[in-house]
């Protein structure tokens, strides 16, 4: 299932806009940082996507500030792309998510998305080693 396409259709419907294939193809690259089809993750919003969900459909969001002196690296962004399973937006000072449970998980790590990503990767690796 293409989650970005599904979310795009839901956002368009909530805004009272047409949900045609043409509209979806128009808005996908405007709202999502990564338009490739992924089995999970890849739900990072662009500036335009974030503005749309806040201003056009007033979607509830949760802002989790990064710790002081936190540096958002490319590696951290890639981890988040794999482990954040709801639409999210990255600002210079915080991550903004659209899922309350994900907001709570990130808050438990005091907004340190690097530690959160490491923990998720370790948990996934343990699960995979038990299966194999």
C-alpha positions in Angstrom: 0.0 0.0 0.0 1.3 3.4 -0.9 0.7 5.4 2.3 1.7 8.8 0.8 -1.0 8.4 -1.9 -3.6 7.3 0.7 -2.7 10.3 3.0 -2.8 12.6 0.0 -6.3 11.5 -0.9 -7.5 11.9 2.7 -6.0 15.4 2.9 -7.6 16.4 -0.4 -11.0 15.0 0.7 -10.8 16.8 4.0 -10.1 20.1 2.2 -13.1 19.5 -0.1 -10.9 19.1 -3.2 -11.2 16.7 -6.0 -9.6 13.3 -5.5 -8.7 12.4 -9.1 -5.5 10.7 -10.2 -4.4 13.9 -11.7 -4.9 15.8 -8.4 -3.0 13.1 -6.5 -0.1 13.3 -9.0 -0.1 17.0 -8.7 0.0 17.1 -4.9 2.3 14.2 -4.1 5.5 16.0 -5.1 4.3 19.2 -3.4 3.6 17.6 0.0 6.1 14.8 0.4 9.9 15.1 0.6 10.3 11.6 -0.8 7.9 10.6 -3.5 9.2 7.1 -4.0 6.9 4.2 -3.0 8.1 2.6 0.2 6.6 -0.2 2.2 6.9 1.7 5.4 8.0 5.2 6.4 8.8 8.0 4.0 6.1 10.3 5.3 8.2 13.4 5.8 6.2 16.5 4.8 7.5 19.4 2.8 6.9 23.0 3.9 3.9 23.1 1.6 2.6 19.8 2.9 2.9 21.0 6.5 1.2 24.3 5.8 -1.6 22.5 4.1 -2.4 20.1 7.0 -2.2 23.0 9.5 -4.0 25.7 7.6 -6.4 23.9 5.2 -7.5 20.9 7.2 -6.4 21.9 10.7 -5.0 18.4 11.4 -3.9 17.9 15.0 -0.1 17.9 15.3 2.3 17.4 18.2 5.6 19.3 18.4 8.5 17.7 20.2 11.5 20.0 20.6 15.0 18.6 20.0 17.4 18.6 23.0 19.8 21.5 23.3 22.8 21.4 21.0 21.1 18.7 18.9 22.4 18.4 15.4 20.1 17.0 12.7 22.3 14.9 10.5 21.6 13.2 7.2 21.9 9.8 8.9 19.3 10.9 11.5 16.9 12.0 8.8 17.2 8.6 7.0 16.5 6.8 10.3 13.4 8.9 10.8 12.3 8.2 7.3 12.3 4.5 8.2 10.8 4.6 11.7 8.3 7.5 11.8 5.1 5.9 10.4 2.9 8.9 10.4 3.1 12.2 8.4 5.8 14.4 10.1 7.6 17.7 9.6 11.1 18.7 10.5 11.9 22.2 11.6 15.2 23.5 12.8 14.2 23.1 16.5 11.7 20.3 16.6 9.9 17.4 14.9 6.2 17.7 14.4 4.2 14.5 14.1 0.5 13.8 13.4 0.2 10.8 15.7 -0.3 11.1 19.4 1.4 7.7 20.2 4.4 8.6 18.1 4.6 12.0 19.9 4.6 10.2 23.3 7.4 7.8 22.1 9.5 10.7 20.9 8.9 12.7 24.1 10.1 9.7 26.1 13.5 10.2 24.3 13.3 13.9 25.1 13.1 14.7 21.4 16.4 13.0 20.7 15.4 11.4 17.4 18.8 10.0 17.0 18.5 7.9 20.1 14.9 7.0 19.1 16.1 5.8 15.7 18.9 3.7 17.3 16.5 2.1 19.7 14.0 1.3 16.9 16.8 -0.2 14.7 18.1 -2.4 17.6 14.5 -3.6 18.4 14.0 -4.4 14.7 17.3 -6.2 14.5 16.5 -8.3 17.6 13.1 -9.3 16.1 14.7 -10.3 12.8 17.4 -12.4 14.5 14.8 -14.3 16.5 12.9 -15.1 13.3 16.0 -16.2 11.3 
